[in-house]
Amino acid sequence: MIYFVHGPDRWLARAAVLEVAAQIDPTCVNTTWIEGRETTIESIVHAVATVSFFGETRVVIVTDFLRNSPDDAMGSAESDPPDRKNGKRDSLKTLLTAVPSDPCLILFESSLIAPPAVIRTFVPPVTILGAEPPRGMALIAWLVAAAERAGSQIDRRSAQLLAETLYPQTWNRKPNNPRFDRPPEMALLAQEIEKLALAAHPDPISALHVEQMVERGPDHRVFRFQDAVLGGNLHSAIAELERLNEASEEPAMILNQLLGQLELSAVVCAANGQDAAEIADDLGGVSPARVSAAMAAPKRGNPQVIATVLSAVGIDRDLKTGRISRPAEALDALVLTLTVGSDK
C-alpha cells in the first residue's frame, strides 16, 4: 500500500503521516523514516522489502523524495520546467512500480500543495492525503480540540477571538485575491494554545487570556500597503497608509513589516528563480505563501534592489540612533524613498 501526503500545511501533513503510521504499526517497531533527498530509489525499495519483526506490516516514511530528482529539483511538479518535471515523474514512477504490495510506503511531501499527475493516475491507486488548513467553524472546532489535547479547555467564543487575532481577514475564508491570503498556520496555533493552556491552568482559557497574551496579526490592508510601496506607487501607498492610521495600526509595526518584506524581496531577487517552497525552507520561519507574494511583486533589477536595501538600512539606523525621533517619521521617509521618482 502506498500513501502520498502533501501540504500546504506542514504541521497537519506530519500529523496525518503519524496517524497513518500509528494505525498500521502501533508500536513503531517496524517504522522507518528516510530522508528522500539523501537516498536512492534502490535504498528505499530495500527498506520497504526488509522483513519486519513479528510478521507485522513494515512502514517506510520517505520525506521530500521529489527534492532528490536527477536535477535536484523540488516544489510543485506542475510548475517545473519540462525537463525537471519529466525527471521527477520518471523517478517517482520507478519507485512506485518497484514497491511490493504488502508493506506500507508513505511519501511525505509537505512542500507540495497538490500531488503530481503520476500519483493521481497510478494503478493501483495511491491513497492521497492533503493538508489544507481548516477555516471558519472547522478551525474553531480544531482549536477547541487542541485545547483539550493540551489538558485545558477553551470556549468557542474565545477560540474565535484567537483565530481573529492571529488571522483577522483570513481565518474564516480565503480572500478573492490569492496574494492577500494568509492561511492559518496550524503549528503556530498549536503553540499558542499550549502557551495559553499553561498560563490559564488550572482554569479554562478565556478571552482575557487571548487578549493579554496573543500578539495581533496583520490584516490584508498591511499587505496592500506593502504592495503599493514596493511597486513604487506613491498615491496608493499614501491612501493605504491613511487607512492603516485610521485603524490605529502602530507605525512601528508597519515599519518593521515593510522592512521585513523588503528584506525578503531582496532574497527572492538573489534566488534566481528558485521555487518558493525551497526558499522558505532554506530561510526557516517564512511561509511559502509569503515568499510567493514577494515573487509576484513588481520586479526590480539587482542594482535597484541593492540601492533600495541600503536606503532602508540607513533609515532604520537613523531611527535606532536617534537621528529620526519617531517610527512614523521613519516610515514616511522609507515610503518616499521607495516611491519618489516613480511615474505611478
Backbone torsions as a table, in degrees:
resi	resn	phi	psi	omega
1	MET	NA	145.1	-176.6
2	ILE	-130.5	133.0	174.9
3	TYR	-117.2	143.8	174.0
4	PHE	-124.3	113.8	-176.5
5	VAL	-112.7	124.6	-176.7
6	HIS	-129.9	171.6	-178.7
7	GLY	-76.8	-158.6	23.1
8	PRO	-86.1	-18.3	-175.7
9	ASP	-90.3	115.3	-176.1
10	ARG	-65.3	-38.9	-177.5
11	TRP	-63.1	-47.0	179.3
12	LEU	-65.8	-39.0	-180.0
13	ALA	-63.4	-43.5	179.6
14	ARG	-65.4	-39.2	177.5
15	ALA	-61.9	-38.3	178.0
16	ALA	-66.0	-39.9	177.6
17	VAL	-61.7	-47.2	-179.0
18	LEU	-63.3	-36.4	179.7
19	GLU	-66.9	-45.0	178.7
20	VAL	-62.5	-45.3	-179.1
21	ALA	-62.7	-39.3	-179.5
22	ALA	-68.1	-33.3	178.1
23	GLN	-67.4	-37.3	-177.0
24	ILE	-86.0	-39.1	-178.1
25	ASP	-132.3	79.6	-175.0
26	PRO	-59.3	-31.3	-177.3
27	THR	-85.1	-12.2	-177.7
28	CYS	65.1	11.1	-179.0
29	VAL	-68.4	-33.8	-175.9
30	ASN	-108.0	23.6	179.5
31	THR	-105.0	130.5	-179.4
32	THR	-126.6	133.7	175.4
33	TRP	-102.6	134.6	179.6
34	ILE	-129.6	131.4	174.7
35	GLU	-79.5	110.6	-172.6
36	GLY	-65.2	-25.1	-179.0
37	ARG	-76.1	-12.7	-174.3
38	GLU	-121.2	23.3	-178.4
39	THR	-139.2	179.4	179.6
40	THR	-118.0	166.0	176.9
41	ILE	-60.7	-40.8	-179.1
42	GLU	-60.5	-40.6	179.9
43	SER	-66.0	-38.7	179.1
44	ILE	-66.8	-46.2	179.8
45	VAL	-61.8	-39.9	178.7
46	HIS	-63.2	-40.5	179.5
47	ALA	-65.8	-39.9	179.9
48	VAL	-66.9	-37.5	-175.8
49	ALA	-83.0	-7.7	-179.7
50	THR	-63.1	136.3	-179.1
51	VAL	-64.1	132.9	-177.2
52	SER	-86.7	165.0	176.8
53	PHE	-76.2	141.0	173.6
54	PHE	59.3	20.6	176.0
55	GLY	71.6	12.2	179.2
56	GLU	-80.5	169.5	-179.5
57	THR	-74.7	131.5	176.7
58	ARG	-83.4	140.0	178.4
59	VAL	-119.6	124.8	176.7
60	VAL	-120.0	121.6	-179.4
61	ILE	-108.0	118.9	-178.1
62	VAL	-111.3	119.8	-178.9
63	THR	-98.8	136.1	172.2
64	ASP	56.4	40.9	179.1
65	PHE	-62.8	-35.5	-176.5
66	LEU	-70.0	-8.7	172.2
67	ARG	-84.1	-4.2	-176.2
68	ASN	-109.2	27.6	177.7
69	SER	-71.2	166.8	-175.8
70	PRO	-55.0	-28.8	-179.3
71	ASP	-99.5	10.0	179.9
72	ASP	59.7	34.0	179.9
73	ALA	-87.7	163.5	177.9
74	MET	-154.9	-176.6	176.7
75	GLY	94.6	-160.2	-178.5
76	SER	-73.3	122.3	-178.3
77	ALA	-62.4	-25.3	-177.2
78	GLU	-74.5	-22.1	-175.4
79	SER	-102.8	2.0	-178.6
80	ASP	-77.9	156.4	170.9
81	PRO	-59.8	157.5	-174.7
82	PRO	-56.1	-39.6	-177.6
83	ASP	-68.3	-39.0	177.6
84	ARG	-68.8	-41.6	-179.3
85	LYS	-60.9	-43.4	-179.6
86	ASN	-65.6	-39.9	178.9
87	GLY	-61.6	-44.2	179.1
88	LYS	-66.8	-42.6	-178.7
89	ARG	-61.4	-44.7	-178.4
90	ASP	-67.0	-41.5	178.9
91	SER	-63.1	-43.9	-178.8
92	LEU	-66.7	-41.8	179.4
93	LYS	-64.1	-39.6	177.3
94	THR	-60.9	-43.4	179.3
95	LEU	-64.6	-47.2	-178.1
96	LEU	-61.1	-40.2	-178.5
97	THR	-67.8	-32.0	-174.7
98	ALA	-84.8	-11.8	-175.9
99	VAL	-78.7	128.3	175.6
100	PRO	-63.5	161.8	-174.4
101	SER	-81.7	-27.7	-174.4
102	ASP	-74.8	-48.3	178.9
103	PRO	-68.7	172.9	-179.9
104	CYS	-114.5	124.0	175.1
105	LEU	-110.1	126.1	177.3
106	ILE	-115.5	116.1	175.9
107	LEU	-94.2	116.3	-174.2
108	PHE	-107.5	104.6	-176.6
109	GLU	-122.9	79.2	-174.3
110	SER	-70.4	-19.8	-178.1
111	SER	-81.5	-10.7	179.3
112	LEU	-92.1	142.1	177.2
113	ILE	-96.9	-7.8	178.9
114	ALA	-156.2	153.0	179.1
115	PRO	-75.1	147.4	175.3
116	PRO	-68.2	164.4	-174.3
117	ALA	-60.5	-36.7	-177.5
118	VAL	-63.6	-30.1	176.7
119	ILE	-71.7	-42.9	-176.7
120	ARG	-68.6	-27.7	-173.7
121	THR	-107.7	0.1	-175.2
122	PHE	-68.8	143.7	177.4
123	VAL	-122.9	127.2	0.4
124	PRO	-67.6	156.4	-173.2
125	PRO	-60.0	143.4	174.2
126	VAL	-91.6	136.1	176.4
127	THR	-76.3	119.5	-175.4
128	ILE	-106.6	128.3	178.4
129	LEU	-124.4	116.3	177.6
130	GLY	-97.4	155.2	-176.8
131	ALA	-120.8	65.5	176.5
132	GLU	-83.5	124.3	-178.2
133	PRO	-63.8	140.9	179.3
134	PRO	-71.8	159.0	177.2
135	ARG	-138.5	167.3	177.1
136	GLY	63.2	-138.5	-176.8
137	MET	-64.9	-30.0	176.6
138	ALA	-64.8	-37.0	177.2
139	LEU	-68.3	-40.8	177.9
140	ILE	-60.2	-44.8	179.2
141	ALA	-62.6	-37.8	178.4
142	TRP	-64.2	-40.6	179.4
143	LEU	-65.6	-39.8	177.5
144	VAL	-62.2	-44.4	178.7
145	ALA	-66.5	-36.7	179.0
146	ALA	-63.9	-38.2	177.0
147	ALA	-64.0	-38.9	177.6
148	GLU	-65.2	-39.4	177.5
149	ARG	-65.5	-27.8	179.2
150	ALA	-85.6	5.8	178.5
151	GLY	79.9	24.9	-178.3
152	SER	-137.1	-167.0	177.3
153	GLN	-142.9	151.6	173.5
154	ILE	-145.7	131.8	178.6
155	ASP	-77.3	163.9	-173.2
156	ARG	-65.1	-33.6	179.7
157	ARG	-66.2	-42.6	178.6
158	SER	-69.6	-35.0	177.3
159	ALA	-64.5	-40.5	177.7
160	GLN	-66.1	-37.7	177.4
161	LEU	-61.8	-39.6	177.6
162	LEU	-62.6	-46.1	179.4
163	ALA	-63.2	-43.1	-180.0
164	GLU	-67.4	-32.7	-179.5
165	THR	-68.1	-43.7	-177.1
166	LEU	-83.8	-34.2	-176.6
167	TYR	-133.8	70.9	-169.7
168	PRO	-60.3	-31.3	-175.4
169	GLN	-108.5	-10.2	-171.6
170	THR	-126.9	2.3	-178.4
171	TRP	-68.7	-30.0	-172.9
172	ASN	-90.7	-36.7	179.9
173	ARG	-163.5	165.0	178.5
174	LYS	-73.6	142.5	174.1
175	PRO	-72.2	160.7	179.1
176	ASN	-64.1	-35.0	178.1
177	ASN	-94.1	112.8	-178.2
178	PRO	-57.9	-25.5	-178.7
179	ARG	-65.4	-24.5	-179.1
180	PHE	-95.6	6.4	-178.5
181	ASP	-80.7	127.4	173.9
182	ARG	-125.8	85.6	-173.8
183	PRO	-65.3	149.6	176.8
184	PRO	-56.8	132.2	176.1
185	GLU	-96.6	111.9	-171.3
186	MET	-67.9	-30.7	177.2
187	ALA	-63.4	-43.5	178.4
188	LEU	-64.3	-44.2	179.5
189	LEU	-62.6	-39.6	178.0
190	ALA	-63.7	-41.1	177.9
191	GLN	-64.1	-41.8	179.5
192	GLU	-64.3	-40.7	178.6
193	ILE	-62.9	-44.1	179.2
194	GLU	-63.2	-40.4	177.7
195	LYS	-63.2	-46.2	-179.2
196	LEU	-66.4	-37.7	179.0
197	ALA	-62.5	-40.8	179.2
198	LEU	-67.0	-40.8	-178.9
199	ALA	-69.0	-35.3	-175.8
200	ALA	-84.1	-19.9	-174.5
201	HIS	-51.1	134.1	5.7
202	PRO	-92.2	8.5	-178.4
203	ASP	-85.7	163.0	175.2
204	PRO	-67.8	160.8	175.1
205	ILE	-72.5	128.6	-177.9
206	SER	-114.2	171.3	176.8
207	ALA	-61.9	-33.4	179.0
208	LEU	-63.3	-40.1	176.9
209	HIS	-60.9	-42.7	-179.7
210	VAL	-63.1	-46.0	-177.7
211	GLU	-63.6	-35.9	-175.4
212	GLN	-84.9	-25.9	-168.0
213	MET	-118.7	-8.0	-176.2
214	VAL	-111.2	124.6	179.0
215	GLU	-76.0	133.9	-176.4
216	ARG	-70.2	134.9	179.1
217	GLY	-83.6	161.1	-179.8
218	PRO	-73.7	150.6	174.7
219	ASP	-101.2	179.5	-172.1
220	HIS	-65.7	-19.4	178.7
221	ARG	-65.1	-33.4	177.4
222	VAL	-63.2	-41.9	-178.8
223	PHE	-69.0	-36.4	176.4
224	ARG	-64.6	-39.7	177.0
225	PHE	-62.5	-45.5	179.2
226	GLN	-62.5	-42.2	178.6
227	ASP	-60.1	-42.2	-178.5
228	ALA	-66.2	-43.2	-178.4
229	VAL	-66.7	-50.8	-177.1
230	LEU	-67.9	-21.9	176.3
231	GLY	-86.3	-0.9	178.5
232	GLY	75.8	20.1	-177.2
233	ASN	-97.2	93.3	-174.1
234	LEU	-63.6	-45.0	-176.4
235	HIS	-62.9	-45.5	178.9
236	SER	-66.4	-38.1	179.7
237	ALA	-62.0	-43.8	179.4
238	ILE	-64.4	-42.4	-179.8
239	ALA	-63.0	-44.1	180.0
240	GLU	-68.5	-36.1	178.3
241	LEU	-66.0	-37.6	176.3
242	GLU	-63.0	-39.1	177.9
243	ARG	-64.9	-40.4	178.2
244	LEU	-64.5	-39.9	178.2
245	ASN	-65.1	-39.9	177.9
246	GLU	-64.1	-28.4	178.4
247	ALA	-86.6	7.4	177.4
248	SER	64.0	31.6	174.6
249	GLU	-73.0	140.1	-178.6
250	GLU	-72.4	128.2	177.9
251	PRO	-57.4	-35.2	179.8
252	ALA	-63.6	-39.3	179.0
253	MET	-67.0	-43.5	179.5
254	ILE	-63.1	-42.5	-179.9
255	LEU	-62.6	-46.3	-178.9
256	ASN	-63.4	-38.9	179.2
257	GLN	-69.1	-37.5	178.2
258	LEU	-66.8	-41.7	176.8
259	LEU	-62.7	-40.8	178.9
260	GLY	-65.1	-40.2	178.9
261	GLN	-68.6	-35.8	177.1
262	LEU	-65.2	-41.8	177.2
263	GLU	-62.1	-42.7	179.5
264	LEU	-65.3	-38.2	178.3
265	SER	-62.1	-36.7	177.7
266	ALA	-66.3	-39.4	178.0
267	VAL	-64.4	-43.9	179.4
268	VAL	-61.7	-40.5	179.8
269	CYS	-62.9	-37.2	-178.9
270	ALA	-80.8	-10.6	-175.2
271	ALA	-80.3	-11.6	174.1
272	ASN	56.0	49.6	172.5
273	GLY	81.4	13.4	176.1
274	GLN	-63.2	158.0	-179.7
275	ASP	-66.7	145.4	-178.2
276	ALA	-59.7	-41.7	-179.5
277	ALA	-65.3	-36.2	179.0
278	GLU	-66.9	-42.1	178.5
279	ILE	-63.5	-45.2	179.8
280	ALA	-61.5	-39.7	-179.9
281	ASP	-66.5	-39.7	179.5
282	ASP	-68.3	-39.1	-178.5
283	LEU	-73.3	-43.0	-175.9
284	GLY	75.8	135.7	178.7
285	GLY	78.3	4.3	178.7
286	VAL	-123.3	130.9	-177.7
287	SER	-79.2	149.5	175.3
288	PRO	-57.4	-31.8	179.4
289	ALA	-64.0	-39.4	179.3
290	ARG	-68.3	-38.7	177.2
291	VAL	-65.0	-41.8	179.0
292	SER	-60.8	-38.9	178.2
293	ALA	-64.1	-39.5	178.0
294	ALA	-66.3	-36.7	179.2
295	MET	-69.2	-30.4	-178.7
296	ALA	-82.1	-10.8	179.9
297	ALA	-68.4	160.5	179.3
298	PRO	-53.7	133.7	-175.1
299	LYS	-78.7	141.7	174.6
300	ARG	-123.1	147.8	177.0
301	GLY	-70.9	160.2	-178.4
302	ASN	-55.4	-47.9	179.3
303	PRO	-58.6	-39.9	179.9
304	GLN	-67.3	-39.3	178.0
305	VAL	-62.2	-44.6	-179.7
306	ILE	-61.7	-45.1	179.4
307	ALA	-63.1	-40.6	179.9
308	THR	-64.7	-44.8	179.9
309	VAL	-63.2	-42.6	179.0
310	LEU	-62.0	-40.4	177.8
311	SER	-64.3	-42.1	179.6
312	ALA	-65.3	-40.7	178.2
313	VAL	-62.6	-39.7	178.7
314	GLY	-62.9	-42.8	178.9
315	ILE	-65.8	-42.5	178.8
316	ASP	-62.4	-40.3	178.6
317	ARG	-65.2	-41.7	179.7
318	ASP	-61.8	-37.4	178.4
319	LEU	-67.3	-42.6	-176.6
320	LYS	-74.6	-22.9	179.6
321	THR	-98.3	-1.2	175.0
322	GLY	94.3	-3.2	177.3
323	ARG	-65.8	-31.7	171.1
324	ILE	-111.7	127.3	-168.7
325	SER	-83.4	-32.6	-173.4
326	ARG	-129.1	147.0	177.3
327	PRO	-57.6	-33.2	-179.9
328	ALA	-63.3	-38.8	178.3
329	GLU	-67.0	-41.0	178.0
330	ALA	-63.8	-38.4	179.3
331	LEU	-65.2	-44.8	177.9
332	ASP	-60.3	-42.7	-179.5
333	ALA	-63.5	-39.8	-179.6
334	LEU	-68.3	-41.3	178.2
335	VAL	-60.7	-45.2	179.8
336	LEU	-65.3	-38.9	179.4
337	THR	-62.4	-38.1	-175.8
338	LEU	-84.3	-16.5	-173.2
339	THR	-119.2	-27.0	-177.6
340	VAL	-65.1	136.1	-176.7
341	GLY	100.1	-14.2	176.7
342	SER	-79.2	151.0	179.1
343	ASP	-92.5	9.8	-178.0
344	LYS	-87.4	NA	NA
